[in-house]
Amino acid sequence: MKAGDLVKFDYVNWLRGGHTSRLNGRIAIYLGEDFIHRSDGVVVENHKVLLMGEHKPTIIDRGLLRHMKVYNESR
């Protein structure tokens, strides 16, 4: 998966109170990695997507990458 690819989220099981994730079945543009460099030296790997119909990007945890499939490659 590369920045600019159109991706689709599979079913994401959100365990809190039985709620379903707002990402389920959504299409997004994958914008790439978005690392956080903490002051204690820890680097947190996040990723950024722009969900269809939204104006601001969403930051997702790397664990959600397994729920994303390339829908249409921009290459």
GUDREN-739410 format. One record per residue: x, y, z of N, C-alpha, C in turn; residue number from 1. Coordinates in pm, 1 decimal. Layout:
residues N
<pt n_u="X" n_v="Y" n_w="Z" ca_u="X" ca_v="Y" ca_w="Z" c_u="X" c_v="Y" c_w="Z" k="NUM"/>
...
***
This chain:
residues 75
<pt n_u="84.0" n_v="-116.2" n_w="0.0" ca_u="0.0" ca_v="0.0" ca_w="0.0" c_u="89.5" c_v="123.8" c_w="0.0" k="1"/>
<pt n_u="54.8" n_v="218.5" n_w="-87.1" ca_u="132.2" ca_v="341.3" ca_w="-98.9" c_u="40.8" c_v="461.6" c_w="-81.3" k="2"/>
<pt n_u="101.1" n_v="573.5" n_w="-42.6" ca_u="25.4" ca_v="697.4" ca_w="-28.6" c_u="-43.9" c_v="727.9" c_w="-161.5" k="3"/>
<pt n_u="-171.2" n_v="762.9" n_w="-153.8" ca_u="-249.9" ca_v="793.6" ca_w="-272.9" c_u="-341.1" c_v="680.5" c_w="-315.0" k="4"/>
<pt n_u="-319.5" n_v="559.6" n_w="-262.2" ca_u="-405.8" ca_v="446.2" ca_w="-296.2" c_u="-544.4" c_v="463.9" c_w="-234.8" k="5"/>
<pt n_u="-644.6" n_v="423.1" n_w="-308.5" ca_u="-781.1" ca_v="419.0" ca_w="-258.0" c_u="-795.9" c_v="286.4" c_w="-185.0" k="6"/>
<pt n_u="-839.5" n_v="290.8" n_w="-59.9" ca_u="-850.1" ca_v="169.9" ca_w="21.8" c_u="-992.1" c_v="155.1" c_w="74.6" k="7"/>
<pt n_u="-1026.3" n_v="32.0" n_w="111.8" ca_u="-1156.6" ca_v="5.2" ca_w="171.2" c_u="-1133.8" c_v="-72.2" c_w="300.5" k="8"/>
<pt n_u="-1203.7" n_v="-30.9" n_w="405.6" ca_u="-1194.3" ca_v="-99.1" ca_w="533.8" c_u="-1289.4" c_v="-217.4" c_w="536.1" k="9"/>
<pt n_u="-1239.4" n_v="-330.8" n_w="585.1" ca_u="-1324.1" ca_v="-446.5" ca_w="612.3" c_u="-1397.2" c_v="-418.9" c_w="743.5" k="10"/>
<pt n_u="-1456.1" n_v="-522.4" n_w="799.5" ca_u="-1522.6" ca_v="-511.3" ca_w="929.2" c_u="-1417.5" c_v="-494.3" c_w="1038.2" k="11"/>
<pt n_u="-1431.3" n_v="-388.7" n_w="1115.5" ca_u="-1341.9" ca_v="-361.5" ca_w="1227.3" c_u="-1422.0" c_v="-384.8" c_w="1354.9" k="12"/>
<pt n_u="-1378.9" n_v="-478.9" n_w="1436.9" ca_u="-1449.8" ca_v="-511.9" ca_w="1560.3" c_u="-1406.3" c_v="-415.7" c_w="1669.5" k="13"/>
<pt n_u="-1496.2" n_v="-330.0" n_w="1710.6" ca_u="-1467.7" ca_v="-232.3" ca_w="1815.5" c_u="-1528.1" c_v="-285.7" c_w="1943.4" k="14"/>
<pt n_u="-1446.0" n_v="-317.6" n_w="2040.2" ca_u="-1488.0" ca_v="-393.9" ca_w="2156.6" c_u="-1559.5" c_v="-313.2" c_w="2264.6" k="15"/>
<pt n_u="-1559.1" n_v="-183.8" n_w="2258.6" ca_u="-1618.7" ca_v="-103.4" ca_w="2365.4" c_u="-1770.9" c_v="-100.6" c_w="2355.5" k="16"/>
<pt n_u="-1836.2" n_v="-165.0" n_w="2447.4" ca_u="-1981.1" ca_v="-155.6" ca_w="2457.7" c_u="-2057.7" c_v="-208.4" c_w="2337.8" k="17"/>
<pt n_u="-1994.1" n_v="-289.9" n_w="2254.4" ca_u="-2063.1" ca_v="-347.5" ca_w="2139.6" c_u="-2085.7" c_v="-251.7" c_w="2024.2" k="18"/>
<pt n_u="-2023.9" n_v="-135.6" n_w="2027.8" ca_u="-2039.3" ca_v="-39.0" ca_w="1919.0" c_u="-1968.4" c_v="-89.2" c_w="1793.4" k="19"/>
<pt n_u="-2018.6" n_v="-52.0" n_w="1679.5" ca_u="-1948.7" ca_v="-84.7" ca_w="1555.4" c_u="-1861.0" c_v="33.8" c_w="1517.8" k="20"/>
<pt n_u="-1753.0" n_v="6.4" n_w="1451.9" ca_u="-1657.9" ca_v="109.7" ca_w="1413.4" c_u="-1714.8" c_v="194.8" c_w="1300.7" k="21"/>
<pt n_u="-1681.9" n_v="322.0" n_w="1302.8" ca_u="-1724.6" ca_v="411.6" ca_w="1194.5" c_u="-1644.8" c_v="387.0" c_w="1067.5" k="22"/>
<pt n_u="-1544.0" n_v="300.3" n_w="1076.1" ca_u="-1461.3" ca_v="268.0" ca_w="959.8" c_u="-1517.3" c_v="152.4" c_w="878.0" k="23"/>
<pt n_u="-1607.5" n_v="73.9" n_w="934.0" ca_u="-1657.9" ca_v="-46.0" ca_w="866.5" c_u="-1711.7" c_v="-15.5" c_w="726.8" k="24"/>
<pt n_u="-1649.1" n_v="-78.7" n_w="626.9" ca_u="-1694.5" ca_v="-65.7" ca_w="489.4" c_u="-1663.9" c_v="67.0" c_w="423.6" k="25"/>
<pt n_u="-1595.2" n_v="156.8" n_w="491.9" ca_u="-1567.7" ca_v="290.3" ca_w="437.5" c_u="-1452.6" c_v="286.3" c_w="337.9" k="26"/>
<pt n_u="-1458.8" n_v="376.3" n_w="242.5" ca_u="-1352.8" ca_v="394.6" ca_w="143.7" c_u="-1274.9" c_v="519.8" c_w="183.5" k="27"/>
<pt n_u="-1142.9" n_v="514.1" n_w="166.2" ca_u="-1056.9" ca_v="625.6" ca_w="205.8" c_u="-937.3" c_v="634.0" c_w="112.4" k="28"/>
<pt n_u="-871.1" n_v="747.0" n_w="116.4" ca_u="-743.2" ca_v="763.2" ca_w="48.8" c_u="-635.5" c_v="745.0" c_w="154.8" k="29"/>
<pt n_u="-542.7" n_v="653.1" n_w="130.9" ca_u="-433.2" ca_v="630.5" ca_w="224.2" c_u="-330.2" c_v="741.1" c_w="204.0" k="30"/>
<pt n_u="-301.0" n_v="816.1" n_w="310.7" ca_u="-210.5" ca_v="929.6" ca_w="301.1" c_u="-68.7" c_v="898.8" c_w="347.8" k="31"/>
<pt n_u="-49.2" n_v="783.0" n_w="409.4" ca_u="85.2" ca_v="742.6" ca_w="448.8" c_u="105.2" c_v="735.3" c_w="598.6" k="32"/>
<pt n_u="231.2" n_v="712.7" n_w="636.0" ca_u="268.4" ca_v="698.8" ca_w="776.2" c_u="264.1" c_v="834.6" c_w="845.9" k="33"/>
<pt n_u="237.7" n_v="830.1" n_w="975.4" ca_u="232.9" ca_v="951.8" ca_w="1056.4" c_u="290.4" c_v="918.3" c_w="1193.9" k="34"/>
<pt n_u="423.0" n_v="921.3" n_w="1204.6" ca_u="491.6" ca_v="881.1" ca_w="1326.9" c_u="482.4" c_v="988.8" c_w="1434.5" k="35"/>
<pt n_u="474.6" n_v="944.9" n_w="1558.7" ca_u="483.7" ca_v="1033.8" ca_w="1674.2" c_u="615.7" c_v="1001.3" c_w="1743.3" k="36"/>
<pt n_u="699.0" n_v="1102.3" n_w="1761.0" ca_u="827.3" ca_v="1085.9" ca_w="1829.1" c_u="813.1" c_v="1146.3" c_w="1968.4" k="37"/>
<pt n_u="800.0" n_v="1059.2" n_w="2067.4" ca_u="779.5" ca_v="1105.1" ca_w="2204.5" c_u="910.9" c_v="1150.1" c_w="2268.2" k="38"/>
<pt n_u="900.1" n_v="1232.4" n_w="2369.9" ca_u="1018.2" ca_v="1287.3" ca_w="2437.0" c_u="1100.3" c_v="1179.9" c_w="2509.8" k="39"/>
<pt n_u="1036.2" n_v="1064.1" n_w="2538.8" ca_u="1109.6" ca_v="956.9" ca_w="2606.3" c_u="1179.4" c_v="863.3" c_w="2507.5" k="40"/>
<pt n_u="1178.8" n_v="900.2" n_w="2379.5" ca_u="1248.9" ca_v="822.8" ca_w="2277.8" c_u="1165.1" c_v="717.6" c_w="2207.5" k="41"/>
<pt n_u="1043.5" n_v="696.9" n_w="2251.8" ca_u="955.7" ca_v="597.7" ca_w="2189.4" c_u="895.3" c_v="656.9" c_w="2061.9" k="42"/>
<pt n_u="894.4" n_v="577.6" n_w="1956.0" ca_u="832.7" ca_v="618.6" ca_w="1829.9" c_u="705.7" c_v="536.7" c_w="1811.7" k="43"/>
<pt n_u="592.6" n_v="606.2" n_w="1795.5" ca_u="463.0" ca_v="541.2" ca_w="1777.9" c_u="427.5" c_v="546.4" c_w="1629.8" k="44"/>
<pt n_u="401.6" n_v="427.9" n_w="1571.9" ca_u="368.2" ca_v="419.5" ca_w="1429.7" c_u="217.6" c_v="431.8" c_w="1409.5" k="45"/>
<pt n_u="176.4" n_v="542.8" n_w="1353.3" ca_u="37.3" ca_v="564.3" ca_w="1314.3" c_u="32.9" c_v="584.6" c_w="1163.6" k="46"/>
<pt n_u="-86.6" n_v="586.8" n_w="1110.4" ca_u="-106.5" ca_v="610.6" ca_w="967.5" c_u="-221.5" c_v="708.4" c_w="951.4" k="47"/>
<pt n_u="-224.0" n_v="775.8" n_w="837.1" ca_u="-324.2" ca_v="878.7" ca_w="812.5" c_u="-406.5" c_v="840.2" c_w="690.4" k="48"/>
<pt n_u="-539.8" n_v="853.9" n_w="702.0" ca_u="-630.9" ca_v="829.7" ca_w="590.2" c_u="-730.0" c_v="944.7" c_w="581.5" k="49"/>
<pt n_u="-780.3" n_v="967.4" n_w="462.7" ca_u="-886.7" ca_v="1064.8" ca_w="441.6" c_u="-1009.7" c_v="987.3" c_w="398.4" k="50"/>
<pt n_u="-1106.7" n_v="976.8" n_w="488.5" ca_u="-1229.5" ca_v="902.6" ca_w="460.3" c_u="-1315.6" c_v="980.4" c_w="361.6" k="51"/>
<pt n_u="-1378.8" n_v="908.1" n_w="269.9" ca_u="-1466.8" ca_v="971.3" ca_w="171.2" c_u="-1576.1" c_v="1049.4" c_w="243.8" k="52"/>
<pt n_u="-1599.5" n_v="1170.8" n_w="198.3" ca_u="-1703.0" ca_v="1255.5" ca_w="256.2" c_u="-1657.8" c_v="1337.3" c_w="375.1" k="53"/>
<pt n_u="-1532.2" n_v="1322.6" n_w="416.0" ca_u="-1481.5" ca_v="1399.9" ca_w="529.1" c_u="-1375.1" c_v="1497.7" c_w="481.2" k="54"/>
<pt n_u="-1357.3" n_v="1604.2" n_w="557.2" ca_u="-1265.6" ca_v="1711.0" ca_w="516.8" c_u="-1132.6" c_v="1707.2" c_w="589.6" k="55"/>
<pt n_u="-1128.4" n_v="1635.5" n_w="702.9" ca_u="-1004.7" ca_v="1627.7" ca_w="779.9" c_u="-956.8" c_v="1483.2" c_w="783.7" k="56"/>
<pt n_u="-825.3" n_v="1461.5" n_w="772.0" ca_u="-771.2" ca_v="1325.8" ca_w="779.4" c_u="-795.6" c_v="1262.7" c_w="916.4" k="57"/>
<pt n_u="-796.5" n_v="1130.1" n_w="918.4" ca_u="-811.4" ca_v="1051.9" ca_w="1040.2" c_u="-681.8" c_v="977.9" c_w="1065.4" k="58"/>
<pt n_u="-635.9" n_v="979.2" n_w="1189.9" ca_u="-516.3" ca_v="905.9" ca_w="1230.0" c_u="-561.0" c_v="768.4" c_w="1278.7" k="59"/>
<pt n_u="-496.4" n_v="663.8" n_w="1227.0" ca_u="-530.0" ca_v="527.7" ca_w="1269.4" c_u="-405.1" c_v="457.5" c_w="1321.3" k="60"/>
<pt n_u="-426.5" n_v="362.0" n_w="1407.1" ca_u="-319.7" ca_v="280.0" ca_w="1462.8" c_u="-273.3" c_v="179.8" c_w="1357.2" k="61"/>
<pt n_u="-149.1" n_v="137.7" n_w="1365.7" ca_u="-97.4" ca_v="41.1" ca_w="1267.0" c_u="-174.0" c_v="-90.7" c_w="1269.7" k="62"/>
<pt n_u="-238.6" n_v="-122.1" n_w="1380.8" ca_u="-318.0" ca_v="-244.3" ca_w="1391.1" c_u="-436.8" c_v="-246.7" c_w="1296.6" k="63"/>
<pt n_u="-480.5" n_v="-130.7" n_w="1250.2" ca_u="-593.2" ca_v="-125.2" ca_w="1157.2" c_u="-552.3" c_v="-152.2" c_w="1012.6" k="64"/>
<pt n_u="-422.8" n_v="-155.4" n_w="984.6" ca_u="-377.4" ca_v="-181.5" ca_w="847.7" c_u="-426.7" c_v="-316.7" c_w="796.9" k="65"/>
<pt n_u="-438.2" n_v="-413.3" n_w="886.0" ca_u="-483.4" ca_v="-546.7" ca_w="844.1" c_u="-630.6" c_v="-547.2" c_w="804.0" k="66"/>
<pt n_u="-703.6" n_v="-442.0" n_w="838.8" ca_u="-845.1" ca_v="-431.4" ca_w="802.8" c_u="-865.7" c_v="-349.1" c_w="675.8" k="67"/>
<pt n_u="-756.5" n_v="-307.1" n_w="612.5" ca_u="-764.3" ca_v="-226.0" ca_w="490.7" c_u="-718.1" c_v="-306.8" c_w="371.1" k="68"/>
<pt n_u="-790.2" n_v="-292.4" n_w="262.0" ca_u="-752.2" ca_v="-356.2" ca_w="135.7" c_u="-744.7" c_v="-248.1" c_w="28.9" k="69"/>
<pt n_u="-645.2" n_v="-259.6" n_w="-58.7" ca_u="-634.3" ca_v="-162.3" ca_w="-168.5" c_u="-755.8" c_v="-181.1" c_w="-258.5" k="70"/>
<pt n_u="-829.2" n_v="-74.6" n_w="-276.2" ca_u="-951.7" ca_v="-73.0" ca_w="-356.1" c_u="-919.6" c_v="-35.7" c_w="-500.5" k="71"/>
<pt n_u="-827.0" n_v="61.1" n_w="-515.4" ca_u="-783.6" ca_v="106.3" ca_w="-646.2" c_u="-645.3" c_v="169.4" c_w="-630.0" k="72"/>
<pt n_u="-546.3" n_v="114.8" n_w="-697.8" ca_u="-410.9" ca_v="168.7" ca_w="-687.3" c_u="-396.1" c_v="293.0" c_w="-772.7" k="73"/>
<pt n_u="-324.3" n_v="392.2" n_w="-720.0" ca_u="-304.8" ca_v="517.4" ca_w="-792.3" c_u="-183.6" c_v="511.4" c_w="-884.2" k="74"/>
<pt n_u="-122.8" n_v="394.0" n_w="-894.7" ca_u="-2.0" ca_v="383.7" ca_w="-976.4" c_u="-32.8" c_v="340.2" c_w="-1116.3" k="75"/>
***
